[in-house]
Every structure is written in C-alpha cells, then in structure tokens.
C-alpha cells in the first residue's frame, strides 16, 4: 500500500514528538495519524523504532531512567489507542515472564519499571505483585509455561524466599525450562552463583536485554 | 558534645568523637573509625519482637545495649530510633507500615510508596513564603499518608509533634549519656529527607519522572523554596538534641534515578542551599547517598571542602569515589548487604581490609556497611566488620605495634 506524502510527514512528526519526549502531544498525534489513514501496525512499528533508539541512548549512558520511563509511558499511550485496532497476529510475543517481589519485601518500583519495559518489548508479563510466596512463583511458572521468572528485591528479606524458589523449581522439575533473573538494589552479581540463578541486574533496561539474550541462547540450544 | 570521652581500645590515641571530627576534616587520625548502622538487626540478634522494639523505647534501649555488648565496641552509634510513628513520618515523609500494626509482629517496618502529592502542590509551595515553608508543607502532607495525622487540625498536629520532639530529646539525652560512658560518638543530631527527594517519594517515581519533563522549573523552584526552612529546622533540632550532625537523605537524587543534568539543574541548587547553611551553622551534614552518584561528583565538589560526610551504599564505586572526591569529602561505607547476609567472615574481612587500605589511605574514611545493617546479617560477619577496623585500621606507628 502506498502512503501519501502528508501521512509520511505526520509519521515523521510523530517520531519527532516521541523522541523529543512530548508526552502531552503523543495521544493526539496518534489520533491524527489514524484519521489520516495510517495503519495501526505502522504506528506500532514507528513507536518500537523510537523505543529502540531511546534504549540505545540509555545503554550508551546519554539517557537515564526518566527518559526510559517517559518513553514507556508514551508507548503505553500509543498501544492503548491502537491496541484494539491491531489484529492478534500483528504483535509478536517474544516470551512470557512471571514477575514479582519475594515474600518479606513490599517494594514494587523496580518491578514496575521492568514490567513496563518488558511489555514495550513484546513480552507478556504475569505480575504477581509484592510479598509473593515462593510457592506462588513456582505455581505460576508451572501454570503458564513461562520461559522467564523475574524476582526483584530492595531489601535482604527477599534472599531466603529466592533460595526457596530455586529449591522448589528443582523439586518440581521446572528449573531446566525456566530462566531466572533477579534484580533490585540489594542484589549483586555474586548472588548468581550463590543462589544458582541465571542472571542479575540493577537496571531494568539491561534486564530486558538479558532475558532477550537468555531466550536466544535457549532457542539456539533447542 | 561535652569532652572527647574515653578511648575504646588500648591502642587508641584518640576518643571516638575526636577521631570522627578528624576524618571529617580529611585528616589522618590514629585509626579508621567504624560505624555500625544497626536498627532492624537488633531484635533478630536478641530474639525480641520487632513490634516491641520499635514501639517501646525501654525495649529498644535494652536490645541496643545487648547488641553492643555482644559485637562491640565500635566508634559511632547510629541513633535512629523514633519515639513515635508520627515523628518518624514527619522526618522521612514516607508512608511506613509497622510491625504489629499493618505488618506481622516480627518483621521490619517497610515503606509503601503511594502518590500523596499532586502536581498542583508545587504551585501551592511556590505561593507560600520562605519562612516555615518546609514545616507548612510537611504539616499539609502528613495527613495524606500518616494515619496518626489524619482527622487532626493543623494546630493540634503541631502540638503532638512538639510533644514527640520533647520525648525524643529526653530519650536521646539518656542515650547520649550512655554513649559518653562507652566512649561512643553519636551519629545523628537530626535526620530528614531532602526536599527534592521528598517530591520524588511523594509523587512516586513514574509521575515524578513525567514531572521532570512537564514541569522541571517548578520542581527546582519549589525545592529551593523549601530549602532554607528545611535547613533551619535541621539545625534547630540538632542543637536541641545536642549532636552537631545532620543526616540528610538523598534517596532519589542519584544517577540511578535522574540524569547528571537534572541533578545539576533541578536537585543541586536546593541541596547546596541546605548543605551550606548547615555548615555555616558549624554542623556536619551527612549526605546519605543511595544509588550511583559517580556522575554527580563534579557538582558535589562545589560544596564546602572538608566539612561533609558522604555515605555510599555500595551502588557507587567507593574506590573510584576516593579518587574523584576523597580529597573533598569524608567517605562512609560500604560493605554490601549481600556479603553481610550470605557471605563468610573471611569475605567480609577481605573487603573491609581493601576498603581500609584504599579508601582509608590518608584518612577521610569511616568504615561501615553500605546503608543500614540488614536485619538478617550473620553476627559473625558483623564481628568481622568491626574487628577489621582494629586489625587493619591503625595509622602511623600504631599500625605495626
């Protein structure tokens, strides 16, 4: 399908607004694009390109958490508007994640930011919330067949429940089919070995990159 | 504080208070001082109910003495305990859930992050004058997240706070006497969350991140409007408590939350105003810097030299911090929580040895955990932390004796 010059200009303007973090204008611009006949898939792709560009700038250290958060919020506003118009095959699902803050810890900030970025990167997230019992994590992994389990902790109360999750995954025979990522201010790289998880991060964006790479490796092995 | 107090080790040349003052001035004392920021760990060490420990000053006192007896001595006593929930909420401006009330009896208190401040509250701050602006802001916000402040008229709320301040003063007076008897220096005369950081907490991170793009100038001006009144309250309270140090919480100002440019333009002006006023009053600001601060050091170098303690929590590379700002501020930290909980005494000792050798070189360093001691830390690891100050921490001729 050929695209008119006006529509192409609007799409460029949309990307400029997105990359300029003009969050107040983004929903209006999506509506204008749809009125001008733009395909929802095209708007989604443009948003994803912007997200990638912002993510790259974050990786390079020129953008920080606020830019990522605003980008995630803009992406959310775009998908809320065009989501119902997209056919179910238009959005690829890259993987499924069971996510939560372990028992004893009620902090949700890191988890919420990770969730926002993971969803913007086409992951389906089953968010169990905070203060989650080890059994609940394992049960959800078994029930959904999720490829990834993510646990986020800001205080050391989460350490023992994380250990227990790993023990239960082994006991239920689920460990080999699920990759486990831990994150949060109190976690360290050393804990990967000590807990037997697959990866650790302090950074939600890096977390999304890690799970993408873990899944690619798992697919290559399979 | 009166007199330097007794020496806590035979080899010591200085009392803890003198040692602390010397490291703040970036001088080399007789030994690296050690601070143990113990709060939630106490009840687990002694098998005490957390709710009783947090709610009853007599229980708190008994527990802290027991922990000190078992693991001490060390140099700096972390006097964190509040005598009331209302006062705790007033200084930290966060919604706390307490054991024995919203949480089970035997767990530590936790913060529930709720959006209690609206975007229009920046305007409200800017409409008020400078005098008592921070106090007025806190009193206006408290009923929105602190149940003890709900359904109470502002005048009555102020009376209740004044009563709790007096109770805190009386409680700390007894603590101060005990500290002197032990030869301990007291860490805190007053503590409070900095204005910029209160905004981030009160709006919560996602709305606050949007504010940084939608109304940056209002954030900067509102924080600056609160700064002088905030600083005066800190100074007044620290004077009342009799300890010339103010612990200023910067939970949300690191590069983990905002960019160096946002720090420089939006957060630093109010931070600078607060810090300079505290220094001018002859007190030591302790900047409690959670997160990664590496890219903020350039701005921090504009603060007064040899007057400030910089507390790092393990997320800033303290070894690089020594190179970049160690000639300007006293560094405090930063044994990571996971080492204290999951590590061995040998691992803790090795890390402390490295801290002492590299960050402690030439003085200007206080050995401590990165932030508070975790409640589930292993006692043998805490002993290793304290003892490493005596094993490796001596300077000059005492080092080899």
Boltz contact constraints between the chains, C-beta under 6 A:
constraints:
  - contact:
      token1: [A, 21]
      token2: [B, 213]
      max_distance: 6.0
  - contact:
      token1: [A, 64]
      token2: [B, 259]
      max_distance: 6.0
  - contact:
      token1: [A, 65]
      token2: [B, 257]
      max_distance: 6.0
  - contact:
      token1: [A, 66]
      token2: [B, 209]
      max_distance: 6.0
  - contact:
      token1: [A, 66]
      token2: [B, 212]
      max_distance: 6.0
  - contact:
      token1: [A, 69]
      token2: [B, 206]
      max_distance: 6.0
  - contact:
      token1: [A, 69]
      token2: [B, 209]
      max_distance: 6.0
  - contact:
      token1: [A, 70]
      token2: [B, 209]
      max_distance: 6.0
  - contact:
      token1: [A, 70]
      token2: [B, 213]
      max_distance: 6.0
  - contact:
      token1: [A, 106]
      token2: [B, 110]
      max_distance: 6.0
  - contact:
      token1: [A, 109]
      token2: [B, 205]
      max_distance: 6.0
  - contact:
      token1: [A, 156]
      token2: [B, 337]
      max_distance: 6.0
  - contact:
      token1: [A, 156]
      token2: [B, 341]
      max_distance: 6.0
  - contact:
      token1: [A, 156]
      token2: [B, 374]
      max_distance: 6.0
  - contact:
      token1: [A, 156]
      token2: [B, 376]
      max_distance: 6.0
  - contact:
      token1: [A, 159]
      token2: [B, 341]
      max_distance: 6.0
  - contact:
      token1: [A, 186]
      token2: [B, 337]
      max_distance: 6.0
  - contact:
      token1: [A, 188]
      token2: [B, 338]
      max_distance: 6.0
  - contact:
      token1: [A, 191]
      token2: [B, 338]
      max_distance: 6.0
  - contact:
      token1: [A, 194]
      token2: [B, 342]
      max_distance: 6.0
